[in-house]
Amino acid sequence: MPDYRNMTAKEAIRAAKEESGLTIEQIARRLNVSTSVVKRYLKEDDVYSPRLDMLPRLCVVLGNTLLLDWMAGQIRQDDDERREKIVSLLTNAIDVLEEARFFVMKAE
């Protein structure tokens, strides 16, 4: 089991990608972003990271919950003020995902 508390965001993204077995091109296509965006998500020395609302989408595309598990590990170790901010941002991300699900179901 990965050590989510000590794992960096880049390490978590790379682990989730590896677990998925998908290529960068497949991930980019499924996220509807360019391959350069996905490469930047994975590149260790690049400070560019996915927005918080992108994490649920990445989990769906990658077919695993490693990124959400990593986020839970990060929340558990943070101080109370930072934890509240992260929980608020995560709640907003879930709201975005629920709204997207509504539009997908409506389009069907």
C-alpha positions in Angstrom: 0.0 0.0 0.0 1.5 3.4 -1.0 2.5 5.9 1.7 0.0 8.6 0.7 1.1 11.0 3.4 4.7 11.2 2.2 3.9 11.0 -1.5 4.1 14.1 -3.6 1.3 15.1 -6.0 3.5 14.2 -9.0 4.3 10.7 -7.5 0.6 10.1 -6.9 -0.2 11.1 -10.5 2.5 8.9 -11.9 1.4 5.9 -9.7 -2.2 6.3 -10.8 -1.1 6.4 -14.4 1.0 3.3 -14.0 -1.8 1.5 -12.3 -4.1 2.4 -15.1 -1.9 1.0 -17.9 -2.9 3.9 -20.2 -0.6 5.9 -22.3 -0.2 9.6 -22.1 -2.1 9.9 -25.4 -5.0 7.8 -24.2 -5.3 9.9 -21.0 -5.1 13.2 -22.9 -7.8 12.1 -25.3 -10.1 10.9 -22.6 -9.6 14.1 -20.6 -10.0 16.2 -23.8 -6.7 18.0 -23.1 -3.4 18.0 -25.1 -0.7 15.5 -24.5 1.6 18.3 -23.3 -0.8 19.0 -20.4 -0.7 15.3 -19.3 3.1 15.3 -19.7 3.4 18.3 -17.4 1.2 16.6 -14.8 3.7 13.8 -14.8 7.0 15.7 -15.0 8.8 15.8 -11.6 10.5 19.2 -12.0 7.4 21.0 -13.4 5.3 22.9 -10.9 2.2 22.6 -13.1 -0.4 20.4 -11.5 -4.0 19.5 -12.2 -6.6 21.7 -10.6 -8.4 20.1 -7.7 -11.6 19.7 -9.7 -9.6 17.7 -12.3 -8.8 15.0 -9.7 -12.2 13.2 -9.9 -12.0 13.3 -13.7 -8.5 11.8 -13.6 -9.8 9.1 -11.3 -12.6 8.2 -13.7 -10.2 8.3 -16.8 -7.5 6.3 -15.0 -10.0 3.8 -13.6 -8.7 4.0 -10.0 -9.0 6.1 -6.9 -5.3 6.4 -6.1 -5.5 10.2 -6.5 -8.4 10.6 -4.1 -6.7 8.2 -1.7 -3.6 10.4 -1.9 -5.7 13.5 -1.3 -7.3 11.9 1.8 -3.8 11.1 3.1 -2.8 14.7 2.6 -5.9 16.0 4.4 -5.2 13.8 7.4 -1.8 15.1 7.9 -2.4 18.8 7.4 -3.1 21.4 10.1 -6.7 22.3 10.8 -6.8 25.6 8.8 -5.3 23.9 5.7 -7.5 20.9 6.1 -10.6 23.1 6.0 -9.4 24.8 2.8 -8.7 21.4 1.2 -12.1 20.0 2.2 -13.8 23.1 0.8 -12.0 22.8 -2.5 -12.7 19.1 -2.6 -16.4 19.7 -2.0 -16.4 22.2 -4.9 -14.7 19.6 -7.1 -17.4 17.0 -6.2 -20.1 19.6 -7.0 -18.5 20.1 -10.4 -18.5 16.4 -11.0 -22.1 16.0 -10.0 -23.1 18.9 -12.3 -21.2 17.2 -15.1 -23.0 13.9 -14.4 -26.3 15.7 -14.6 -25.6 17.2 -18.0 -24.3 13.8 -19.3 -27.5 12.1 -18.1 -29.7 14.9 -19.6 -27.9 14.6 -23.0 -28.6 10.8 -23.1 
